[in-house]
Amino acid sequence: MFIKVRSYICVIFCLFLSSLSSSLYGAIFKLPGEGSQVVYNRLFPKEKKIEVNAFNSGMVINQSLINSYLVGGSVSYFWSEISGVNLEFLKSFNYDSFDRECLERFYDNIFGTILSTPCATGDSKEELEAGLRSEEFESGIIPGTSIAPTYMGVREIDMIITASYSWNPLYGKQLAFLSFTSYFDFYINVGGGVTISDYYPQTLTLKNGRLARKAQNSEQLSQDVILGCPSDYLLEEEQFGVCPSDPNFENYVGKNGRPDPERQITPTLTFTLGQKFHFSKRFFLKAELKDHSLFSDNGVENFISVYLGAGFKF
């Protein structure tokens, strides 16, 4: 479902780019007899105007482990037709992707025996244990297997607050759908602010104190020794991963097994390419491509997103 939604968003954004290219052409094209008055007599001026964007929504398109949908609003003031300042607030709603769910319920197989699936599809004991079972073994559990969650570093954005300079180099009109004339603005916003987020650090040690996977490879291990599940066959210091027989296994896999998140406030640079479509002196629609660059302890993290929005000015 998410792949389909992302495809639709990409199609919409491609249409936006197509519209932008025609807008750029329209901005430099003038009929004979049209002088500079075409440029300076704006039907939709913005000098000394305030714009309020209250219906912005979009999504981050370069994440693999979570799907982030953002909503928010902004207020802009323009002291000239070219320049202004923009204040923006965004709230993120995050949902785990299938890849993250799979990694956090992943199976480990030290001897390379073929398992039915690479990961469980749920958190229940039956679902987790099903991937480790085989009728070939009396115990039911395939020797050398266990549940081995993988917890990679993941940042879940909560809020983004930024202030930026807005440069509006192009204003013009274009023929939309070969039927009516629409007016547009093309703008670039550059600025900074902060991002408030929850960061889940990468960890190799599970909450049960064991490594998720055994360090040795299968060539260094004897199949005469039963590794992994059931854990009763091994000394505590030799055990790894999580077994369904563990009475507390629900606390060691999936969301419950994640390391505690770190609440972080991160300096952020923002860069926006956008286009507004004016439908009246007050109302407009807009499409934007944004990049938020977060400067964290891990280095620079980029979150690229696409937006659609609506607003009015007074």
Order of alpha helices (4+ residues) and beta strands (2+ residues): alpha-alpha-beta-beta-beta-alpha-beta-alpha-beta-beta-beta-beta-beta-beta
